[in-house]
Amino acid sequence: MGNGEFKVHKGIIPILENFDFDITCNVQGFELVRVPKKGDVQRVVNQGGKYGAQAKNLVNQCQHGDTYYYNNIKVKCPGDPAARELNGMIFNIR
């Protein structure tokens, strides 16, 4: 993904496709990790699905060759007794 395209995202929004009915799940939080091409790894724990100030700052630093990891994504859907953890995501910045 290009760095300009990556920077416009506002956070994580879960979309459940091919369900028999509309359902909305809420992201409770996630860990965002930036591995720059040069420099030290940076980590931020974000509350909610929308980027907080620290996560947005990390996203705004993206440059060609960086890799971003979204880990420990916690989501609560209607009917869930507790939050569930989703698979992580990896974005390589071109």
Backbone torsions as a table, in degrees:
resi	resn	phi	psi	omega
1	MET	NA	140.3	176.6
2	GLY	-70.5	152.9	-177.1
3	ASN	-66.1	-33.8	177.2
4	GLY	-64.2	-42.1	178.3
5	GLU	-66.0	-40.0	-179.2
6	PHE	-65.4	-39.6	-176.4
7	LYS	-67.2	-24.4	-176.7
8	VAL	-79.6	-12.6	179.3
9	HIS	-67.9	145.5	-176.2
10	LYS	-101.5	-6.9	-178.0
11	GLY	149.5	-152.1	179.8
12	ILE	-109.4	126.5	177.4
13	ILE	-125.8	110.9	-179.3
14	PRO	-74.4	133.5	177.1
15	ILE	-124.1	122.8	179.2
16	LEU	-100.4	109.3	-177.8
17	GLU	-94.4	155.2	175.5
18	ASN	62.0	32.5	173.8
19	PHE	-90.9	154.4	178.8
20	ASP	-72.5	-17.5	-179.7
21	PHE	-146.7	161.6	178.6
22	ASP	-74.0	134.5	178.2
23	ILE	-141.1	141.6	179.5
24	THR	-120.4	126.3	176.1
25	CYS	-108.5	150.3	-178.8
26	ASN	-112.4	129.8	175.4
27	VAL	-77.3	125.7	179.3
28	GLN	-90.8	-24.1	178.4
29	GLY	166.8	171.4	179.0
30	PHE	-165.2	165.5	174.0
31	GLU	-104.8	132.3	176.9
32	LEU	-113.2	126.1	-178.5
33	VAL	-122.2	128.2	175.5
34	ARG	-107.9	125.1	174.6
35	VAL	-113.4	97.6	-178.0
36	PRO	-72.9	156.7	176.6
37	LYS	-58.0	-38.8	176.1
38	LYS	-131.6	133.1	177.9
39	GLY	118.3	-174.1	-175.7
40	ASP	-89.5	151.2	175.7
41	VAL	-66.4	139.9	178.7
42	GLN	-122.6	138.5	-179.6
43	ARG	-128.2	143.2	175.5
44	VAL	-139.5	136.0	171.3
45	VAL	-99.1	123.4	-175.5
46	ASN	-108.7	134.6	174.8
47	GLN	-93.5	130.6	-178.9
48	GLY	82.3	177.5	-178.3
49	GLY	-86.7	-29.6	179.5
50	LYS	-79.9	140.4	179.6
51	TYR	-59.4	132.0	168.7
52	GLY	-82.8	-179.7	-176.3
53	ALA	-59.4	-43.1	-177.9
54	GLN	-67.9	-42.8	179.7
55	ALA	-66.0	-42.6	179.0
56	LYS	-62.6	-39.6	176.9
57	ASN	-61.0	-42.3	178.3
58	LEU	-63.9	-42.0	178.7
59	VAL	-65.2	-40.6	-178.8
60	ASN	-66.6	-16.3	178.7
61	GLN	-84.6	-4.6	-171.9
62	CYS	-60.0	139.4	179.8
63	GLN	-138.7	164.2	177.4
64	HIS	-51.5	130.5	178.0
65	GLY	93.8	-9.2	177.5
66	ASP	-74.2	155.9	172.4
67	THR	-126.7	135.4	178.1
68	TYR	-116.3	133.7	178.2
69	TYR	-117.2	131.6	172.4
70	TYR	-107.5	112.6	-176.3
71	ASN	-120.0	164.6	174.3
72	ASN	49.9	46.6	-180.0
73	ILE	-76.6	115.5	-178.5
74	LYS	-105.1	127.0	-176.6
75	VAL	-132.1	139.0	175.6
76	LYS	-118.7	122.9	179.4
77	CYS	-108.9	157.5	177.9
78	PRO	-55.2	133.7	179.5
79	GLY	91.0	-12.6	177.6
80	ASP	-76.4	130.3	176.7
81	PRO	-70.6	-26.8	179.4
82	ALA	-148.4	166.5	178.6
83	ALA	-64.9	148.3	175.7
84	ARG	-113.5	155.5	179.7
85	GLU	-98.7	130.7	177.8
86	LEU	-94.1	162.7	174.4
87	ASN	-61.4	148.6	178.5
88	GLY	-74.1	170.7	177.8
89	MET	-130.4	148.8	178.1
90	ILE	-128.7	132.0	177.8
91	PHE	-124.4	122.4	174.3
92	ASN	-98.5	126.1	-175.7
93	ILE	-91.3	126.4	178.8
94	ARG	-91.8	NA	NA
